[in-house]
């Protein structure tokens, strides 16, 4: 069965590499090249101007070329993980993969360079000659001791960061895992005994890192295939190993393991035996990092030391020591401050950033990527997961700060602003949501989440507590909420951080059903039905709380149909001049935001409803710091069709013109005319819109919803919303596809007082 699984994985992996364009990388232009004018600027004669600016000042290369965000992954294929010396050509898939990780995790452009050169000094000469092309060099899969020679020469001769990831990336992640492991077991760096197997590049770098973190040199025992490294040993020795010589007599791993607090394995399968683990100190830390089979399997460790803390290099076992936690972000920080090298201070900053993130609350995005895993700091969660999007902001900013403080940065950044920028590049909604969060910060509001048992809601509640001044209220069963919050690794506690309303036993139940019955008595709702609704319908319960003044806004809709929720919202809160006029979706696209209405409320709106939707959309768009430019979209183009959509849009335009409005709008028109001002000018040169529209209002929810879903599913758009307009921020109805981050965004919108944007 295992062989069948291996073969199916092999087939899938080969298909992954071969389907479509072969390989995993391609090059794309970042500027338009559509006509002769573009060509003249991109190449001759315009390119000469960029060249002369670089001649005048070399620093301009980062301004006029991609060099400042370009890394080379360089190898000769002499020590490919798990494969050995397979040569430069066969190593190319690995290097392409490394380049993909740079792009995916840190948006760093990368070229993989495989070189047929086995002489380390000549290899270093070639790498040094690449300096004009790249902002940094990532050395990869070069055998020891050649890798030490290559890195040393390159670091001495090059004025850009040179980083051998097999050494330092592994060391940084090991350092972070060890730092947190010691916190869990309550031990100090200076007191622990470390026994390591494997004297290769990664093993030596890890020991160097542990010394930098505070381990005492005399407490480190290094073993390899020939046993303990001791003074005077000749067999299998290198200068790097000799630096860790211990004593003057031969010894085996079994001899020196007794009393060890930390075993660090970077060697091969089966090296550490259970009887050796039994000799270690209480609560031993076992890092068995050989891949794909570790030095000892976790179940073997626990058979003799149930309280051991274990890390491996495997993704199917908790605490995977994975370099991807480090290298994209240490390069991101180094590039962004123009560091001339990656020094020890930057590595330590990286260690501390990674470790701190594991101790923080788990992110909703990481929880979604690793569904079913317990992501709570402790023995089985010592380091964060690779898909935790907070890594970029936390780690890269720690590296940048260390580079500036240690004097190797050539430009300085404001660290807080830089971290915000990094977070904004990962969380696409962060930048445009900034004005909304700023407005929400000025008022403490009570936000009731109708589906309080949903794990996304729990993550959102954690974020609300951590990032805003709002107070979350969750509707649901307390025991379910507490159990799911604990499983998700969240630190928020009911009573301290949020209130729980239990529909099954809340003391206000009678008041709630009587309130609902009072509102609905003449709309066919009998007392028995009111009682049943207030026991089972969490949307109605949340709306009643808002109506009674016990909450400022209700958020619902993580399951179920939008109009079902809207029915109860309108019943309870649709009074005193409030009524739903439309739903507005913000789509965050690569080239900026685009707002779409009405996506949910009125299936075929009247002209009056369209007018209300346009005015409401313009008001809400301004909350994001965007000046609205509204296009009334139709199958008709400036009166050329007598269709229903054309007629209602023309009438809506007439009604809008009759009002004194302070924003730009135009219609009726096709969507392409709304987004392309040159095309629009062919039909209506005197159009009152300047540039592309940023708000599209449709004559049906079918049209608006289709545009929203196409942009989301095929256009790479990220949705914020839908935003329920016309309800004075007293209610927001989301859709079942919403994420925890989306719920946080909606809560910020709900948490903004109406007067701040009305």
C-alpha positions in Angstrom: 0.0 0.0 0.0 2.9 2.4 0.9 4.5 1.7 -2.5 1.2 2.4 -4.3 0.9 5.7 -2.4 4.5 6.6 -3.3 3.9 5.9 -7.0 0.7 7.9 -7.1 2.5 10.8 -5.4 5.3 10.5 -8.0 2.8 10.5 -10.9 1.0 13.6 -9.4 4.3 15.4 -8.9 5.5 14.8 -12.4 2.2 15.8 -13.9 2.3 19.0 -11.7 5.7 19.9 -13.3 4.8 19.0 -16.9 1.2 20.2 -17.4 0.7 23.5 -19.2 3.9 25.4 -19.4 6.7 23.0 -18.3 8.3 23.9 -15.0 7.1 26.3 -12.3 8.3 29.7 -13.4 7.7 32.3 -16.2 8.8 35.9 -16.8 6.2 38.6 -17.2 6.5 42.3 -18.2 5.6 44.8 -15.5 4.9 47.7 -17.9 2.6 48.0 -20.9 4.1 47.3 -24.3 1.2 47.9 -26.6 2.3 50.5 -29.2 5.3 52.3 -30.6 5.3 54.9 -27.8 5.6 52.1 -25.2 8.4 50.5 -27.2 10.3 53.8 -27.5 10.2 54.1 -23.7 10.9 50.5 -22.8 13.8 50.1 -25.3 15.5 52.4 -27.8 15.8 55.4 -27.4 14.2 55.9 -24.0 16.1 53.1 -22.2 19.3 55.1 -22.6 18.0 57.7 -20.1 17.7 55.0 -17.4 21.2 53.8 -18.2 22.8 57.2 -17.9 21.0 57.8 -14.5 22.6 54.6 -13.2 26.0 55.7 -14.6 25.6 58.9 -12.5 24.6 57.0 -9.4 24.7 53.2 -9.0 21.9 53.4 -6.4 19.5 54.3 -9.2 19.7 50.7 -10.5 17.2 49.9 -7.8 15.0 52.7 -9.0 15.0 52.0 -12.7 15.5 48.2 -12.8 14.1 45.2 -11.0 17.5 44.6 -9.3 16.3 45.7 -5.8 13.7 42.9 -5.7 15.7 40.3 -7.6 17.4 37.3 -6.0 19.5 34.6 -7.6 19.2 31.0 -6.3 22.6 29.5 -7.2 23.8 25.9 -7.0 26.0 23.3 -8.5 23.7 20.5 -7.4 26.4 18.8 -5.3 24.3 18.3 -2.2 20.6 18.3 -3.1 18.4 17.5 0.0 17.7 13.7 0.0 19.3 13.2 -3.4 22.9 14.0 -2.9 25.3 15.0 -5.8 22.9 14.9 -8.7 24.6 17.7 -10.7 23.5 21.1 -11.8 20.9 20.2 -14.5 19.0 17.6 -12.4 18.9 20.2 -9.5 16.9 22.7 -11.6 13.4 21.6 -10.4 14.5 22.2 -6.8 15.9 25.6 -7.6 12.8 26.6 -9.6 10.8 25.5 -6.5 12.9 27.7 -4.3 12.2 30.6 -6.7 8.5 29.9 -6.5 8.6 30.0 -2.7 10.4 33.4 -2.8 7.6 34.8 -5.0 4.7 33.1 -3.2 5.7 34.0 0.4 7.5 37.3 0.0 6.8 38.6 -3.5 10.5 38.5 -4.4 11.4 37.9 -8.0 14.0 35.2 -8.4 16.1 33.5 -11.1 17.4 30.0 -10.6 21.0 29.6 -11.7 22.5 26.1 -12.0 26.3 26.0 -12.7 28.5 23.2 -13.9 31.3 24.0 -11.6 32.7 21.8 -8.8 35.7 23.9 -7.8 34.5 26.1 -4.9 36.8 29.0 -5.7 35.9 29.1 -9.3 32.2 28.8 -8.4 32.6 31.8 -6.0 34.2 33.8 -8.9 31.2 33.1 -11.1 28.7 34.1 -8.3 30.7 37.3 -7.6 30.5 38.3 -11.2 26.7 38.2 -11.0 26.5 41.2 -8.5 25.4 43.8 -11.1 22.3 41.7 -11.9 21.0 40.8 -8.5 20.1 42.5 -5.2 21.0 39.4 -3.2 22.3 35.8 -3.6 20.8 32.7 -2.1 23.4 29.8 -2.2 21.7 26.4 -2.3 22.6 22.7 -2.1 26.3 23.0 -2.3 28.2 20.3 -0.4 30.3 20.9 2.7 33.0 22.0 3.1 32.8 23.7 -0.4 29.8 25.7 0.7 31.8 27.4 3.5 34.5 28.4 1.1 32.0 29.8 -1.5 30.0 31.8 1.0 33.1 33.2 2.7 34.6 34.4 -0.6 31.3 35.9 -1.8 30.6 37.6 1.5 34.1 39.2 1.4 33.9 40.4 -2.2 30.3 41.3 -2.7 28.4 44.3 -1.4 25.0 42.6 -1.4 23.5 40.0 0.9 24.9 36.4 0.4 23.0 33.7 2.3 23.5 30.0 2.3 20.1 28.8 3.2 21.0 25.2 3.9 23.2 26.5 6.7 21.6 29.7 8.1 18.0 29.1 7.2 18.0 25.8 9.0 19.9 27.3 11.9 17.4 30.2 12.2 14.3 27.9 12.3 16.0 25.5 14.7 16.9 28.5 16.9 13.3 29.6 17.0 12.0 26.1 17.8 14.6 25.6 20.5 13.9 29.0 22.0 10.2 28.2 22.4 10.9 24.6 23.5 13.0 25.9 26.4 10.2 28.2 27.3 7.8 25.2 27.5 10.1 23.1 29.6 11.4 26.0 31.7 15.1 25.8 31.0 17.8 28.4 30.2 20.2 28.4 27.3 23.3 28.6 29.6 22.2 25.5 31.5 21.4 23.0 28.8 23.5 20.2 27.4 23.3 19.8 23.6 24.2 16.7 21.7 24.2 16.9 17.9 24.7 14.4 15.1 25.9 15.5 11.7 28.8 17.8 11.1 27.7 19.1 7.7 26.9 22.7 6.7 23.5 22.8 8.4 24.6 21.0 11.6 27.6 23.4 12.1 25.4 26.5 11.4 22.8 25.3 13.9 25.4 24.9 16.6 26.8 28.3 15.8 23.3 29.7 16.2 22.7 28.0 19.5 26.0 29.5 20.8 24.8 33.0 19.6 21.6 32.4 21.6 23.4 31.6 24.8 24.4 27.9 24.8 27.8 27.4 26.4 30.5 26.0 24.1 31.6 23.5 26.8 28.1 22.0 26.9 28.0 21.0 23.2 28.9 17.5 22.0 29.1 16.9 18.3 29.0 13.4 16.9 29.2 12.1 13.3 29.7 8.8 11.5 33.0 8.4 13.3 31.6 9.1 16.8 32.4 12.1 19.0 34.4 14.9 17.6 37.4 15.3 20.0 40.7 17.0 20.1 43.3 15.1 18.0 40.8 13.1 16.0 41.8 12.8 12.3 39.1 10.7 10.6 36.3 12.6 8.9 37.5 16.0 10.2 37.1 19.5 8.9 38.0 22.8 10.5 34.4 23.5 11.2 33.9 20.3 13.1 37.2 20.8 15.0 35.8 24.0 16.5 33.4 21.7 18.5 35.9 19.2 19.7 35.1 17.9 23.1 37.7 16.2 25.3 40.6 14.1 24.0 39.2 10.6 23.9 36.9 8.7 21.5 33.3 8.2 22.5 30.0 7.2 20.9 26.6 8.9 20.7 25.4 6.5 23.3 28.2 7.5 25.6 27.6 11.3 25.5 23.8 11.4 25.3 23.3 10.9 29.0 21.8 13.9 30.7 21.4 15.8 27.4 18.6 18.4 27.4 18.5 18.8 23.6 19.3 16.3 20.8 19.9 18.0 17.5 19.9 15.6 14.6 21.0 16.5 11.0 22.4 13.2 10.0 20.4 10.1 8.9 17.6 7.7 9.8 17.7 5.6 12.9 20.8 7.2 14.4 19.1 7.9 17.8 17.8 4.8 19.6 15.0 4.8 22.2 17.4 3.5 24.9 19.6 6.7 24.2 16.5 8.9 24.7 15.9 7.2 28.0 19.2 8.5 29.2 18.4 12.1 28.4 17.3 14.7 31.0 13.7 15.1 32.1 11.4 16.6 29.4 14.0 16.1 26.7 13.9 18.1 23.5 14.5 15.9 20.4 15.0 17.6 17.1 15.3 14.7 14.6 15.6 16.6 11.3 16.9 14.1 8.8 14.7 13.9 5.7 12.6 12.0 4.7 13.2 9.6 7.6 14.3 11.2 10.9 17.0 10.0 13.3 14.2 8.6 15.5 10.4 8.5 15.0 8.2 10.4 17.4 6.4 7.2 18.7 9.8 5.7 19.6 10.7 8.8 21.6 7.4 8.8 23.4 7.7 5.1 24.3 10.5 6.0 26.7 9.9 9.8 27.3 6.2 10.6 27.0 6.8 14.2 28.0 9.4 14.8 25.3 9.2 17.8 22.9 9.8 16.6 19.3 10.5 18.4 16.0 11.3 16.9 12.6 11.7 18.0 9.0 8.4 16.3 8.0 5.2 18.1 7.2 3.0 15.2 8.5 4.4 15.5 12.1 3.9 18.6 14.4 6.8 21.1 14.6 8.2 20.8 11.1 11.5 22.7 10.9 11.0 24.2 7.5 13.3 26.9 6.0 10.4 28.5 4.3 9.6 30.1 7.7 12.8 32.1 7.3 14.5 32.6 3.9 11.7 34.6 2.1 11.4 37.0 4.9 15.0 37.5 5.8 15.6 38.4 2.2 12.5 40.7 2.1 13.7 42.7 5.1 17.3 42.8 3.8 16.3 44.0 0.3 13.9 46.6 1.6 16.6 48.4 3.6 19.3 47.9 1.1 21.4 45.7 3.4 24.9 45.0 2.3 25.0 41.7 4.1 22.9 39.4 6.3 24.7 39.5 9.7 24.3 37.8 13.0 22.0 40.5 14.4 19.6 40.0 11.5 19.6 36.3 12.0 18.8 36.7 15.7 16.0 39.1 14.8 14.6 36.5 12.5 14.8 33.8 15.2 13.0 36.0 17.7 10.3 37.1 15.2 9.5 33.5 14.2 9.4 32.3 17.9 7.2 35.2 19.0 4.7 34.5 16.3 4.2 30.9 17.5 3.5 32.2 21.0 0.9 34.7 19.6 -2.7 33.7 18.8 -3.0 31.5 15.8 -4.1 33.3 12.6 -7.4 32.4 11.0 -5.6 31.9 7.7 -3.2 29.4 9.1 -6.0 27.6 10.9 -7.8 27.3 7.5 -4.7 26.0 5.7 -4.1 23.4 8.4 -7.6 22.4 9.2 -7.9 19.9 12.0 -4.5 20.6 13.6 -4.1 22.0 17.1 -2.4 25.3 16.6 -2.0 26.3 20.3 1.5 27.2 21.6 2.9 24.3 23.4 4.8 21.0 22.9 3.1 20.3 19.5 3.2 23.9 18.3 6.7 25.4 18.8 7.0 27.3 15.5 4.4 28.8 13.3 3.1 27.2 10.1 4.5 28.2 6.7 1.1 29.6 5.5 0.7 32.0 8.4 0.4 35.3 6.5 1.7 37.2 9.5 5.2 35.9 9.0 6.0 38.6 6.4 5.2 41.5 8.6 6.6 40.1 11.8 9.8 38.5 10.5 10.8 40.9 7.7 10.3 44.0 9.9 12.4 42.3 12.7 15.2 41.7 10.1 15.0 45.3 8.7 15.1 46.7 12.2 18.2 44.6 13.1 19.9 45.6 9.8 19.4 49.3 10.6 20.5 49.0 14.2 23.6 47.0 13.3 24.7 49.5 10.6 24.4 47.4 7.4 21.3 49.1 6.0 21.8 51.7 3.3 18.4 53.1 3.7 16.2 53.6 6.7 12.4 52.9 7.1 9.9 53.7 9.8 9.4 50.2 11.2 5.8 50.6 12.2 4.9 52.0 8.7 7.0 49.3 7.1 5.2 46.5 8.9 1.8 48.0 8.0 3.0 48.0 4.4 4.1 44.4 4.5 0.8 43.4 6.2 -1.0 45.3 3.4 0.8 43.3 0.8 -0.3 40.0 2.4 -3.8 41.0 3.5 -5.0 42.7 0.3 -7.8 44.5 2.2 -5.5 46.1 4.8 -4.6 49.3 2.9 -8.0 50.2 1.7 -9.6 49.3 5.1 -7.2 51.6 6.9 -9.6 54.7 6.9 -12.4 52.5 8.1 -10.4 51.0 11.0 -9.2 54.5 11.9 -12.8 55.8 12.1 -13.9 52.7 14.1 -11.1 53.3 16.6 -12.8 56.5 17.7 -15.8 54.8 19.1 -16.3 51.7 21.3 -19.3 49.8 19.9 -20.9 46.5 20.8 -21.0 44.1 17.8 -23.2 41.0 18.1 -22.3 38.0 15.9 -25.4 35.9 15.3 -23.5 32.7 14.5 -21.2 32.8 17.5 -20.2 29.1 17.3 -18.7 29.4 13.8 -14.9 29.1 14.1 -14.5 32.0 11.6 -16.5 34.2 14.0 -14.3 33.1 16.9 -11.2 34.1 15.0 -12.8 37.4 14.1 -13.8 38.0 17.7 -10.2 37.5 18.7 -9.0 40.0 16.1 -11.7 42.5 17.1 -10.4 42.3 20.7 -6.8 42.6 19.6 -7.1 45.2 16.9 -10.1 47.4 17.7 -11.9 49.1 20.6 -15.1 47.3 19.8 -16.7 44.7 22.1 -17.9 41.4 20.5 -21.0 39.6 21.7 -21.4 36.0 20.5 -24.7 34.2 20.3 -24.4 30.4 20.9 -23.9 27.7 23.4 -21.1 28.6 25.8 -19.7 25.1 26.0 -19.4 24.9 22.2 -17.9 28.3 21.9 -15.3 27.6 24.6 -14.3 24.2 23.2 -13.9 25.5 19.7 -12.0 28.6 20.8 -9.6 26.4 22.8 -9.1 24.0 19.9 -8.4 26.9 17.6 -5.7 28.1 19.9 -7.5 31.4 20.7 -6.9 33.3 23.9 -10.2 35.2 24.2 -12.3 34.2 27.1 -16.1 34.7 27.7 -16.9 37.2 30.4 -13.4 38.8 30.1 -13.2 39.6 26.3 -16.7 39.0 25.1 -20.3 38.3 26.2 -22.2 35.1 25.3 -25.9 35.1 24.7 -27.2 31.5 25.1 -30.5 31.1 23.2 -31.3 28.0 25.3 -31.1 29.7 28.7 -30.5 33.5 28.6 -32.2 35.3 31.5 -33.6 37.9 29.1 -35.5 35.3 27.0 -38.9 36.6 28.1 -38.0 40.2 27.4 -36.7 39.2 24.0 -39.7 37.3 22.8 -42.1 39.9 24.2 -40.1 42.6 22.3 -40.3 40.6 19.1 -44.0 39.9 19.6 -44.6 43.6 20.2 -43.0 44.5 16.9 -44.7 41.7 14.9 -48.1 41.2 16.7 -50.0 42.8 13.8 -47.9 41.0 11.2 -49.2 37.5 11.9 -46.7 36.5 14.7 -48.4 34.9 17.7 -46.8 34.7 21.1 -45.9 31.0 20.6 -44.1 31.7 17.3 -42.3 34.6 18.9 -41.1 32.4 21.7 -39.9 29.7 19.2 -38.1 32.3 17.1 -36.3 33.7 20.1 -35.1 30.2 21.1 -33.8 29.2 17.6 -33.3 32.2 15.3 -29.9 33.8 16.2 -30.3 36.5 13.5 -33.6 37.6 15.1 -32.1 37.5 18.6 -29.2 39.7 17.5 -31.5 42.1 15.8 -33.7 42.4 18.9 -30.6 43.1 21.0 -29.8 46.0 18.6 -33.4 47.2 18.7 -33.3 47.2 22.5 -30.0 49.1 22.6 -28.0 46.2 24.0 -25.8 46.1 21.0 -25.0 48.7 18.3 -24.8 46.3 15.3 -25.6 42.7 14.4 -23.5 40.7 11.9 -25.1 37.5 10.5 -25.1 35.4 7.3 -22.1 33.0 7.7 -24.6 30.3 6.7 -28.0 30.5 5.0 -29.4 32.7 2.3 -29.0 36.4 2.3 -32.7 37.3 1.8 -33.7 35.0 4.7 -31.5 36.9 7.1 -32.6 40.2 5.5 -36.3 39.4 6.2 -35.7 39.3 10.0 -33.3 42.3 9.9 -36.0 44.4 8.1 -38.8 43.1 10.4 -37.0 44.2 13.5 -34.8 47.1 12.5 -36.5 48.5 9.5 -38.2 51.4 11.2 -37.5 55.0 12.1 -36.5 55.8 8.5 -34.2 52.8 8.1 -34.8 50.3 5.3 -32.4 48.3 3.1 -31.6 50.1 -0.1 -29.0 47.7 -1.6 -25.9 45.6 -1.0 -22.5 47.0 -2.0 -19.6 44.7 -2.6 -16.0 46.1 -2.7 -13.8 44.1 -5.0 -10.1 44.6 -4.4 -8.3 44.0 -7.7 -4.7 44.3 -8.8 -5.3 47.7 -10.3 -7.4 49.1 -7.5 -10.8 48.9 -5.8 -14.1 48.4 -7.7 -17.5 48.7 -6.0 -20.5 46.8 -7.3 -24.2 47.3 -6.4 -26.8 46.1 -5.8 -25.7 42.5 -5.4 -28.4 41.1 -3.1 -31.4 43.2 -2.0 -33.6 44.2 -5.0 -33.8 41.6 -7.7 -35.1 44.1 -10.3 -35.0 47.6 -8.7 -37.2 50.5 -9.6 -35.6 53.8 -10.7 -36.2 55.1 -7.2 -34.4 52.1 -5.7 -31.5 52.6 -8.1 -31.2 56.2 -7.1 -31.1 55.2 -3.4 -28.5 52.6 -4.2 -26.3 55.1 -6.1 -26.5 57.7 -3.3 -25.8 55.0 -0.6 -22.9 53.6 -2.6 -21.3 57.0 -3.0 -21.6 57.6 0.7 -20.1 54.2 1.6 -17.3 54.5 -0.9 -16.1 57.7 0.8 -15.6 55.7 4.0 -12.7 54.0 2.3 -11.1 57.4 1.3 -12.1 56.9 -2.3 -13.9 59.6 -4.4 -16.9 57.9 -6.0 -17.3 57.8 -9.8 -20.6 56.0 -10.4 -21.6 54.3 -13.7 -25.2 53.2 -14.2 -24.7 49.9 -16.1 -27.1 48.6 -18.6 -27.5 46.5 -21.8 -28.3 49.9 -23.4 -25.6 52.4 -24.2 -26.6 56.1 -23.9 -30.2 55.4 -25.1 -29.5 53.1 -28.0 -31.9 50.3 -26.8 -35.4 50.4 -25.5 -34.8 47.6 -22.9 -36.0 47.4 -19.4 -32.5 48.0 -18.0 -32.1 51.0 -20.3 -35.5 52.5 -19.3 -35.0 52.2 -15.6 -31.4 53.5 -15.7 -32.4 56.5 -17.9 -35.2 57.3 -15.4 -32.8 56.9 -12.5 -30.4 59.3 -14.2 -33.1 61.8 -14.6 -34.0 61.6 -10.9 -30.3 61.9 -9.9 -30.0 65.0 -12.1 -32.9 66.6 -10.3 -30.9 66.5 -7.0 -27.9 68.5 -5.9 -25.3 65.7 -5.7 -21.6 66.2 -4.9 -20.2 63.2 -6.8 -19.7 62.1 -10.4 -22.1 59.7 -12.1 -23.0 58.8 -15.6 -25.3 56.4 -17.5 -26.7 54.4 -18.9 -23.8 52.4 -20.4 -22.0 49.1 -21.0 -19.5 47.9 -18.4 -16.6 48.2 -20.8 -17.5 51.9 -21.5 -17.6 52.5 -17.7 -14.1 51.1 -17.2 -12.5 52.4 -20.4 -12.7 56.2 -20.7 -11.3 56.2 -24.3 -14.1 53.8 -25.4 -16.7 55.9 -23.6 -15.5 59.0 -25.3 -16.2 57.5 -28.7 -19.9 57.2 -27.7 -20.2 60.3 -25.5 -17.3 62.7 -25.7 -19.1 65.1 -23.3 -19.4 62.4 -20.6 -19.4 63.9 -17.1 -17.2 61.0 -15.8 -13.5 61.7 -15.7 -11.5 58.5 -16.1 -12.6 55.0 -15.2 -15.7 54.5 -13.0 -15.0 52.9 -9.6 -18.6 52.1 -8.8 -20.8 50.0 -11.0 -24.6 50.0 -10.3 -26.6 47.4 -12.2 -30.3 47.2 -13.0 -30.6 43.7 -11.4 -29.0 41.6 -8.7 -28.4 39.0 -11.4 -26.1 41.4 -13.3 -24.4 42.8 -10.2 -24.0 39.3 -8.6 -22.5 37.9 -11.8 -20.0 40.7 -12.1 -19.0 40.2 -8.4 -18.6 36.4 -8.7 -16.6 36.6 -12.0 -14.2 39.1 -10.5 -13.9 37.0 -7.4 -13.5 33.6 -9.0 -11.6 34.5 -12.2 -10.3 38.0 -11.8 -8.4 37.4 -8.5 -10.6 39.9 -6.7 -10.9 39.9 -2.9 -14.3 40.9 -1.7 -15.1 43.2 1.3 -18.7 42.9 2.0 -21.4 42.8 1.0 -22.2 46.1 2.8 -25.9 46.5 3.7 -26.8 50.0 2.8 -29.7 52.0 4.3 -29.7 50.4 7.8 -27.6 53.0 9.5 -24.9 50.4 10.3 -27.2 48.5 12.6 -26.9 45.3 10.6 -24.6 43.6 8.2 -25.4 40.4 6.3 -22.3 38.5 5.0 -22.3 35.5 2.7 -21.3 31.9 3.6 -18.0 32.2 1.7 -16.7 34.9 4.0 -13.4 34.4 5.8 -12.4 35.4 9.3 -10.5 38.4 7.9 -13.7 39.3 6.0 -15.7 39.2 9.2 -13.1 41.5 10.9 -13.5 44.0 8.0 -17.2 43.9 8.2 -17.1 44.4 12.0 -14.9 47.5 11.4 -17.5 48.8 9.0 -20.3 48.0 11.5 -18.2 49.6 14.2 -18.0 52.9 12.5 -20.6 55.4 13.7 -23.0 56.6 11.0 -22.2 60.2 11.6 -18.5 59.6 10.6 -19.5 58.9 7.0 -23.0 60.1 6.6 
